[in-house]
Amino acid sequence: MDFDFPFMFKALAAALQYLPTTLLLGFLPLILGSVIGLVIALVRFYKIPVLSTFFKWFVTIFKAIPVILILLVTYIISSDMLDQMAKSWSWDISFKNIDRRWVAIFALTLYATSGLSEIFRGALSAIPKGQFDAAYSIGLSRAQVIRRVVIPQVFPIAFPMINSTLISLIKASSLVSMVSVVDILNGALIEANVNYRFLEAYVAASLIYWPVCAALEGLSSGYERYFSRSKRRSFA
């Protein structure tokens, strides 16, 4: 089978138009998931009654569900609920007027939150217990300990895994066509629907995913080297 290079470049140009959408679907769920995941990790770390058990089951359930099912269920539930609410409250809005990207962002945030909460919980466990005892001994409250002791250490420890989650989200965004959102992969496949040159379209999409993910991996490696040098200087 011959490989059509001119068409591959055409599909590549078409897919590049949707790079901002893919980055949005990667970074925004990561930010939202990090905030929510950190809160969940803190609740479970401090073993807050009721909430700790609830979030334990939340994380367990969403870790076991494939991201494509989260996307589809979120799409179906949100479409039904929004139309019913709009009808009940006489709102001049319907699900068909909603930007589908927000449905995808919500679903990917749920997917990211479960994993990020476990990452932060592991990072919290890596902080020496003596630091907590020292902070409490000088009269700091729990909120001050979290703000001044925990958070400054948690993110540097968790950064490599956070970066891996970002890469996973960018790759998972290729599934958002299931909820009527066009990203890099689907932008390339739309071009292939004309002449069925799907191999060229897949290669074109991979030529975008690979440098984006490689750049993020390089950023993570650079930060790890910087963090290691900073730790060595602080102990010197």
Backbone torsions as a table, in degrees:
resi	resn	phi	psi	omega
1	MET	NA	128.5	-179.7
2	ASP	-76.8	148.2	-179.3
3	PHE	-104.9	122.7	-175.6
4	ASP	-90.1	92.8	-178.6
5	PHE	-64.2	-41.7	178.0
6	PRO	-58.3	-39.9	178.3
7	PHE	-69.1	-34.7	178.2
8	MET	-59.3	-43.4	179.1
9	PHE	-67.7	-32.7	175.6
10	LYS	-65.6	-44.1	177.5
11	ALA	-65.9	-35.4	178.1
12	LEU	-62.6	-44.2	178.8
13	ALA	-64.2	-38.9	178.6
14	ALA	-66.4	-40.3	-178.3
15	ALA	-69.0	-35.0	-178.4
16	LEU	-61.3	-26.0	178.7
17	GLN	-62.5	-24.6	-176.2
18	TYR	-102.4	9.9	176.0
19	LEU	-59.3	-43.3	177.1
20	PRO	-58.4	-37.1	178.3
21	THR	-64.2	-44.2	179.3
22	THR	-63.4	-42.3	178.8
23	LEU	-65.2	-38.2	176.7
24	LEU	-62.3	-42.3	-179.6
25	LEU	-72.0	-12.6	175.5
26	GLY	-95.2	-50.6	-172.4
27	PHE	-77.1	-41.0	-176.8
28	LEU	-66.6	-47.0	174.2
29	PRO	-61.0	-31.7	178.1
30	LEU	-65.5	-45.1	-179.4
31	ILE	-64.7	-49.9	-179.9
32	LEU	-63.6	-43.2	179.7
33	GLY	-65.4	-32.6	178.5
34	SER	-67.6	-43.2	179.9
35	VAL	-63.6	-51.3	-178.6
36	ILE	-67.2	-41.0	-179.4
37	GLY	-63.4	-37.5	177.7
38	LEU	-65.3	-41.4	177.7
39	VAL	-61.5	-46.0	179.1
40	ILE	-61.3	-43.5	-179.7
41	ALA	-62.0	-40.9	179.3
42	LEU	-66.3	-41.0	178.3
43	VAL	-60.7	-43.9	-179.2
44	ARG	-74.1	-34.0	179.7
45	PHE	-65.6	-41.1	179.7
46	TYR	-88.6	1.4	175.9
47	LYS	52.5	52.0	177.7
48	ILE	-70.2	126.6	-175.6
49	PRO	-54.9	148.3	177.7
50	VAL	67.5	-58.7	-178.2
51	LEU	-62.3	-39.1	-180.0
52	SER	-60.8	-44.5	178.6
53	THR	-66.9	-41.9	179.5
54	PHE	-60.1	-48.0	-177.9
55	PHE	-70.1	-29.0	175.6
56	LYS	-60.9	-45.4	179.3
57	TRP	-70.2	-36.4	177.3
58	PHE	-58.0	-49.5	-179.1
59	VAL	-64.8	-43.5	-179.0
60	THR	-60.7	-43.0	-178.0
61	ILE	-67.6	-49.4	-174.9
62	PHE	-73.7	-23.5	174.0
63	LYS	-69.3	-25.0	-175.4
64	ALA	-92.8	-7.0	-176.9
65	ILE	-100.0	127.0	176.2
66	PRO	-59.6	146.6	-175.6
67	VAL	-61.7	-31.6	-179.5
68	ILE	-65.9	-34.5	176.9
69	LEU	-70.1	-38.2	176.9
70	ILE	-61.3	-42.3	178.9
71	LEU	-61.9	-48.9	-175.8
72	LEU	-67.3	-44.4	-179.8
73	VAL	-65.3	-41.5	177.5
74	THR	-60.8	-42.2	179.9
75	TYR	-62.5	-47.4	-176.9
76	ILE	-66.0	-46.5	-178.2
77	ILE	-65.6	-45.4	-177.4
78	SER	-65.9	-35.6	179.5
79	SER	-66.8	-43.5	179.5
80	ASP	-68.0	-45.9	-176.3
81	MET	-65.9	-42.9	-177.3
82	LEU	-65.3	-43.7	179.8
83	ASP	-65.7	-38.8	178.0
84	GLN	-66.6	-42.3	178.5
85	MET	-65.7	-41.3	179.7
86	ALA	-62.9	-38.6	178.7
87	LYS	-69.4	-41.5	-178.4
88	SER	-68.0	-39.1	-176.1
89	TRP	-99.3	7.2	178.2
90	SER	57.8	40.9	177.5
91	TRP	-80.9	143.6	178.1
92	ASP	-90.2	61.4	-177.6
93	ILE	-154.3	152.3	175.7
94	SER	-144.1	165.5	-175.7
95	PHE	-62.3	-31.4	-178.6
96	LYS	-65.9	-17.0	178.6
97	ASN	-91.1	-6.1	-177.9
98	ILE	-84.9	137.2	174.9
99	ASP	-65.1	118.8	-175.6
100	ARG	-63.7	-19.0	179.2
101	ARG	-61.6	-31.7	179.9
102	TRP	-70.0	-31.6	174.2
103	VAL	-65.0	-45.0	179.4
104	ALA	-64.2	-40.6	179.7
105	ILE	-63.2	-42.4	179.2
106	PHE	-62.8	-45.1	-179.1
107	ALA	-65.1	-43.7	179.8
108	LEU	-68.5	-28.5	175.5
109	THR	-66.1	-41.5	175.8
110	LEU	-60.8	-43.3	179.1
111	TYR	-62.5	-43.7	-177.7
112	ALA	-72.2	-36.7	-175.3
113	THR	-59.7	-43.7	-177.7
114	SER	-61.7	-43.6	180.0
115	GLY	-71.6	-42.1	-178.3
116	LEU	-66.5	-34.5	179.0
117	SER	-63.0	-37.5	177.3
118	GLU	-69.7	-36.6	176.8
119	ILE	-62.3	-46.3	-179.8
120	PHE	-68.0	-35.7	179.0
121	ARG	-64.4	-39.5	175.8
122	GLY	-65.6	-38.8	178.6
123	ALA	-66.4	-38.3	177.4
124	LEU	-62.2	-39.4	-179.9
125	SER	-68.8	-22.5	-179.1
126	ALA	-79.7	-14.5	178.2
127	ILE	-76.7	126.1	-178.5
128	PRO	-56.4	136.2	-178.6
129	LYS	-61.6	-28.7	179.9
130	GLY	-60.3	-28.4	178.8
131	GLN	-68.6	-37.3	176.7
132	PHE	-66.0	-45.1	-179.4
133	ASP	-62.2	-40.8	179.7
134	ALA	-65.0	-40.1	-179.6
135	ALA	-66.3	-41.9	178.5
136	TYR	-68.5	-31.2	-177.3
137	SER	-68.8	-24.3	178.6
138	ILE	-95.3	9.3	171.6
139	GLY	94.7	11.4	178.3
140	LEU	-74.3	142.0	175.9
141	SER	-79.6	170.4	178.8
142	ARG	-60.2	-41.8	179.4
143	ALA	-62.7	-40.1	178.7
144	GLN	-68.3	-37.0	177.3
145	VAL	-63.1	-43.4	179.0
146	ILE	-62.1	-44.4	-175.7
147	ARG	-72.8	-39.7	-171.6
148	ARG	-98.9	-25.3	-175.9
149	VAL	-110.7	-47.8	-171.6
150	VAL	-75.5	-59.3	-173.1
151	ILE	-58.9	-43.7	179.0
152	PRO	-59.9	-21.9	-179.2
153	GLN	-100.3	-29.2	-175.1
154	VAL	-65.1	-47.3	-174.3
155	PHE	-66.5	-42.8	175.4
156	PRO	-60.8	-38.6	178.8
157	ILE	-66.4	-41.1	-174.0
158	ALA	-86.1	-8.7	-171.0
159	PHE	-54.6	-46.5	-179.9
160	PRO	-57.7	-41.2	179.7
161	MET	-73.6	-32.2	174.7
162	ILE	-62.8	-42.0	178.2
163	ASN	-63.5	-38.9	176.7
164	SER	-63.8	-36.9	176.9
165	THR	-65.0	-40.1	177.7
166	LEU	-60.6	-44.1	178.1
167	ILE	-62.9	-40.1	177.7
168	SER	-63.3	-38.4	179.1
169	LEU	-66.8	-40.5	179.1
170	ILE	-63.6	-40.7	177.5
171	LYS	-70.9	-36.9	179.1
172	ALA	-68.1	-22.7	179.7
173	SER	-64.2	-15.5	177.8
174	SER	-67.6	-10.1	-179.4
175	LEU	-92.9	-4.2	-172.3
176	VAL	-70.7	-8.0	174.3
177	SER	-62.9	-21.3	178.4
178	MET	-65.9	-19.9	177.7
179	VAL	-117.7	29.4	172.7
180	SER	66.3	37.3	174.8
181	VAL	-116.4	137.1	-179.8
182	VAL	-101.4	125.0	177.5
183	ASP	-121.9	-162.5	-177.7
184	ILE	-56.5	-54.2	-176.4
185	LEU	-61.0	-47.1	-176.7
186	ASN	-72.7	-27.3	173.1
187	GLY	-62.9	-39.9	177.2
188	ALA	-70.4	-38.5	-178.0
189	LEU	-69.9	-28.3	176.8
190	ILE	-60.5	-40.2	177.1
191	GLU	-64.7	-37.3	-177.0
192	ALA	-72.1	-18.2	179.5
193	ASN	-64.3	-18.7	-178.5
194	VAL	-76.5	-45.3	-173.8
195	ASN	-123.7	6.1	177.3
196	TYR	62.4	28.9	174.6
197	ARG	-88.4	65.8	-174.0
198	PHE	-72.8	-32.3	178.3
199	LEU	-60.4	-46.0	178.5
200	GLU	-61.4	-37.6	179.2
201	ALA	-66.9	-41.8	178.3
202	TYR	-64.0	-42.0	178.5
203	VAL	-64.3	-40.7	178.8
204	ALA	-60.7	-43.8	179.5
205	ALA	-65.0	-40.5	-179.6
206	SER	-64.9	-29.7	178.5
207	LEU	-70.2	-13.0	174.0
208	ILE	-96.9	-46.5	-179.1
209	TYR	-60.1	-42.1	-174.2
210	TRP	-62.0	-53.1	-179.9
211	PRO	-65.1	-32.6	177.8
212	VAL	-64.0	-48.6	-179.5
213	CYS	-69.2	-36.0	178.0
214	ALA	-65.5	-38.1	178.1
215	ALA	-64.8	-42.0	178.8
216	LEU	-65.7	-39.3	178.0
217	GLU	-65.6	-39.6	177.3
218	GLY	-64.6	-39.3	176.6
219	LEU	-61.2	-43.6	179.0
220	SER	-63.0	-43.5	179.9
221	SER	-64.3	-40.2	178.3
222	GLY	-63.8	-41.3	179.2
223	TYR	-66.2	-39.7	179.5
224	GLU	-61.8	-41.2	178.6
225	ARG	-64.7	-42.2	179.5
226	TYR	-63.9	-43.3	-179.2
227	PHE	-64.9	-39.1	179.4
228	SER	-65.5	-41.9	178.2
229	ARG	-65.1	-39.0	179.5
230	SER	-64.4	-39.2	179.2
231	LYS	-66.6	-40.6	-179.7
232	ARG	-65.0	-38.3	179.2
233	ARG	-67.2	-37.5	-178.5
234	SER	-68.0	-27.3	-179.9
235	PHE	-93.4	-8.7	-178.4
236	ALA	-72.0	NA	NA
